[in-house]
Amino acid sequence: MKEESVDAEEPAEIVAARMADALAYLSRVAHDAGLESISSDLLSIRRKLKQAAKSVSATEKKSARRNIRA
């Protein structure tokens, strides 16, 4: 399996979205293995990551608009 390095310059929203995708996969694996409570926990964390990605994106857009006006 090829390791994919994380670029330190990647926006936080991209990193959070990738982490959310990974958690979706892990949740399916846990569900298939009969680990329902773990699957639910992972989905809960995934929702938090997706919300964080949206929040970071909105904050970055506001900041960009401020910089344009300045």
C-alpha positions in Angstrom: 0.0 0.0 0.0 1.4 3.3 -1.1 1.7 5.9 1.7 0.3 9.3 0.8 2.0 12.1 2.5 0.1 15.1 3.8 1.3 18.4 2.5 1.7 20.9 5.4 0.4 23.6 3.0 -2.9 21.8 2.4 -5.9 23.7 3.6 -7.4 22.4 6.9 -10.8 21.8 5.1 -9.2 19.4 2.7 -7.4 17.5 5.5 -10.6 17.3 7.5 -12.6 16.1 4.4 -10.0 13.3 3.8 -10.1 12.3 7.4 -13.9 12.2 7.2 -13.7 9.9 4.2 -11.3 7.6 6.1 -13.6 7.4 9.0 -16.5 6.5 6.7 -14.4 3.5 5.5 -13.5 2.5 9.0 -17.1 2.8 10.1 -18.2 0.4 7.3 -15.4 -2.1 8.3 -16.5 -1.9 12.0 -20.1 -2.4 11.0 -19.3 -5.4 8.8 -17.3 -6.9 11.7 -20.3 -6.5 14.0 -18.9 -3.7 16.0 -21.9 -1.5 15.9 -21.0 0.8 18.8 -17.6 1.5 17.3 -19.2 2.2 13.9 -21.6 4.7 15.5 -18.8 6.4 17.3 -16.8 6.7 14.1 -19.7 8.2 12.3 -20.2 10.7 15.0 -16.6 11.8 14.7 -17.0 11.9 10.9 -19.9 14.3 11.3 -17.8 16.6 13.5 -14.9 16.6 11.0 -17.3 17.5 8.2 -18.7 20.3 10.2 -15.2 21.5 11.1 -14.3 21.4 7.4 -17.3 23.6 6.6 -16.4 26.0 9.4 -12.8 26.3 8.3 -13.9 26.9 4.8 -16.4 29.7 5.8 -13.7 31.3 8.0 -11.1 31.2 5.2 -13.6 32.8 2.8 -14.4 35.6 5.2 -10.7 36.2 5.7 -10.1 36.3 2.0 -12.9 38.8 1.5 -11.4 41.0 4.2 -8.0 40.9 2.5 -9.5 41.8 -0.8 -11.2 44.9 0.7 -8.1 46.0 2.5 
